[in-house]
Amino acid sequence: MNWEDECYLLSKRKFRENANIINVFSRSKGKISGIVYGGNSRKIRNYLQISNKLFIIHNSKNENKIGYFKTELVKPISPLYFNDKERTSALISICSILNILLPESQPNQNIYKSFDKFLNSINLDNWIVLYIFLELSLIKNLGYDPNLDKFKVTNDSSTDIKRIKIDTFFYEIPAFLISKKIPQKISNDFIKKSLFFTRSIIQNRFFITNNLPFPKSRIILENYFN
């Protein structure tokens, strides 16, 4: 089975002496695993960085066996933020979450588009708010809708904290998550409460129920906004 596509690198691990097994997120194929021979060479190793955009050519003789990737760098993303701990944690966090939760070989255009949009906006000043909305979008596209729209707020109250009940749990969340009107200035407390809310939903609905390990990078990201 041969195909080619642009994709984002979600994870990599060493395989034999000079190869890697990588997981990528492709627009047309979803999450796909493949072997990259020469992946530990200096040339390839330098661009096989989590969240980088790649062009891959996939070759496989059997759909039931792992295939092989030829890779080229399309756009470097993570190297731009090696000196930015918060953005680096966000990139590792969302890639880890997608790598664990996305089903194998099942394309999801909505998740891919929202992920792609975030990666192209992470240089903006309000990137962390965009990250929070990315997690909300992911929650919905993975099959659980917290129905925040039913909790009405006015434009004047977008900077308030609202106490809501979802299923049997109560949460205190910034009202802008409901109104989707982002305040010009947002405090670390608002960011912390927002990240705690989305993390709680993701953990309770997808990780804990399926006995999956939750990425430490996501906790680290949240702790930057204490």
C-alpha positions in Angstrom: 0.0 0.0 0.0 1.7 3.2 -1.2 0.6 6.7 -0.6 2.1 10.2 0.2 0.9 13.1 2.2 1.8 16.0 4.5 1.6 15.3 8.2 2.7 16.3 11.7 5.1 14.2 13.8 3.4 13.1 17.0 6.0 10.7 18.5 9.2 8.8 17.7 11.2 6.0 19.3 14.4 4.3 18.5 14.1 1.1 16.4 17.2 -1.0 15.9 20.6 0.7 15.5 19.8 3.4 12.9 16.1 3.6 12.6 13.0 5.1 14.2 9.4 4.2 14.5 7.4 7.3 14.2 3.7 8.2 14.6 2.4 10.9 12.3 -0.9 12.7 11.9 -1.9 12.9 8.3 -4.9 14.8 6.9 -6.0 11.9 4.6 -4.9 8.9 6.7 -5.2 10.0 10.3 -2.6 8.6 12.8 -0.2 6.3 11.1 2.9 4.4 12.3 5.9 3.7 10.2 9.6 2.9 10.2 12.2 5.5 9.2 15.5 3.9 8.2 18.4 6.3 8.8 16.3 8.1 11.4 19.2 8.4 13.8 21.5 10.0 11.2 22.4 13.6 11.8 20.5 14.9 8.7 17.2 13.1 9.5 17.4 13.3 13.3 17.6 17.1 13.2 14.2 17.4 11.7 12.4 14.5 13.3 11.2 16.8 16.1 7.8 16.5 17.7 5.2 18.7 15.9 7.3 19.4 12.8 5.5 19.2 9.5 6.7 16.5 7.2 6.1 15.2 3.8 6.1 11.4 3.8 6.0 8.6 1.3 4.5 5.5 2.8 5.3 2.0 1.5 3.8 -1.2 2.8 3.4 -4.7 1.3 0.7 -5.7 3.8 -1.9 -3.5 5.4 -1.6 -5.5 8.6 2.1 -4.8 9.0 3.9 -1.6 9.8 5.1 0.2 6.7 8.1 2.3 5.9 8.4 6.1 5.6 10.6 8.3 3.4 10.5 11.7 5.0 11.2 15.3 4.1 10.9 18.4 6.2 8.1 20.8 5.2 8.0 23.2 8.1 10.0 23.3 11.3 7.8 24.2 14.3 9.3 22.9 17.6 12.8 24.2 17.0 11.5 27.8 16.9 10.5 27.4 20.5 13.3 25.5 22.1 14.0 28.4 24.4 10.3 28.9 25.2 9.3 26.4 27.9 5.6 27.2 27.9 5.2 26.8 24.1 7.4 23.7 24.0 5.3 22.1 26.8 2.1 22.9 24.8 3.5 21.3 21.6 4.6 18.2 23.5 1.4 18.1 25.4 -1.0 18.2 22.4 1.1 15.8 20.3 1.1 13.3 23.2 -2.6 13.6 23.7 -3.3 13.1 20.0 -0.8 10.2 19.8 -2.6 8.4 22.7 -6.2 9.2 21.8 -6.4 9.1 18.0 -7.4 5.8 16.6 -5.0 4.2 14.1 -5.6 4.9 10.4 -8.9 6.8 10.9 -8.8 10.3 9.4 -10.5 13.1 11.2 -10.6 16.3 9.2 -12.0 18.4 12.0 -9.3 17.5 14.5 -6.6 17.9 11.8 -7.8 21.3 10.8 -8.0 22.6 14.3 -4.6 21.2 15.1 -3.1 22.6 12.0 -4.6 26.0 12.7 -3.2 26.1 16.2 0.3 25.1 15.1 0.2 28.0 12.6 -0.9 30.4 15.3 1.3 29.4 18.2 3.5 32.4 17.6 0.7 34.8 18.5 0.5 36.5 21.9 -2.8 34.8 22.8 -1.5 31.3 21.9 -2.4 29.8 25.2 -6.1 30.8 24.8 -6.0 29.2 21.3 -4.5 26.1 22.9 -7.4 25.9 25.4 -10.0 26.2 22.6 -8.1 23.5 20.7 -8.6 21.1 23.6 -12.3 22.0 23.8 -12.6 21.3 20.1 -10.7 18.0 20.5 -13.0 16.9 23.4 -16.1 17.5 21.1 -14.6 15.8 18.1 -13.6 12.8 20.1 -17.2 12.3 20.9 -18.1 14.2 24.1 -19.8 17.5 24.0 -19.9 19.4 27.4 -22.6 21.7 25.8 -21.1 24.9 27.2 -23.5 26.9 24.9 -26.4 26.2 27.2 -24.7 28.2 30.0 -25.7 31.7 28.9 -23.5 34.7 29.6 -23.7 38.3 28.5 -20.8 40.1 26.8 -20.3 42.1 30.0 -19.7 39.0 32.0 -17.1 37.4 29.8 -14.4 38.2 32.3 -16.3 36.6 35.2 -15.9 33.1 36.7 -19.0 31.0 36.2 -19.9 27.9 38.3 -21.4 25.2 36.1 -22.5 21.6 36.4 -21.7 19.0 33.8 -23.1 15.6 34.5 -22.5 15.2 38.2 -19.5 17.5 38.5 -19.2 21.2 39.3 -16.6 23.4 37.6 -15.6 27.0 38.0 -14.6 28.2 34.6 -13.9 31.6 33.0 -17.1 32.9 31.2 -15.1 33.5 28.0 -15.0 29.8 27.4 -18.8 30.0 27.0 -19.1 33.3 25.2 -16.0 32.6 23.1 -15.2 36.3 23.4 -11.6 36.4 24.4 -10.8 39.3 26.8 -8.0 41.7 25.7 -6.1 40.8 28.9 -6.4 37.4 30.6 -4.9 36.6 34.0 -2.9 33.5 34.8 -5.7 32.5 37.2 -8.1 32.5 34.2 -5.7 30.4 32.2 -5.1 28.0 35.1 -8.8 27.5 35.7 -9.4 27.0 31.9 -6.6 24.4 31.6 -7.8 22.6 34.8 -11.3 22.4 33.3 -10.3 21.0 29.9 -7.8 18.6 31.6 -10.5 17.3 33.9 -12.8 16.6 31.0 -10.1 14.9 29.0 -8.8 12.8 31.9 -12.3 11.7 33.1 -13.8 11.0 29.7 -10.9 9.5 27.8 -7.9 8.6 29.9 -9.2 7.3 33.2 -12.1 5.4 31.7 -9.7 3.6 29.3 -6.9 3.2 31.9 -4.5 5.3 29.8 -1.5 7.2 31.2 -1.9 10.9 31.1 0.9 12.9 29.6 3.1 14.6 32.2 3.8 17.4 29.7 0.2 18.5 30.1 0.6 18.9 33.9 3.8 20.8 33.4 2.1 23.2 31.0 -0.7 23.9 33.5 1.8 24.5 36.3 3.5 27.3 34.3 0.4 29.4 35.0 0.3 29.1 38.8 
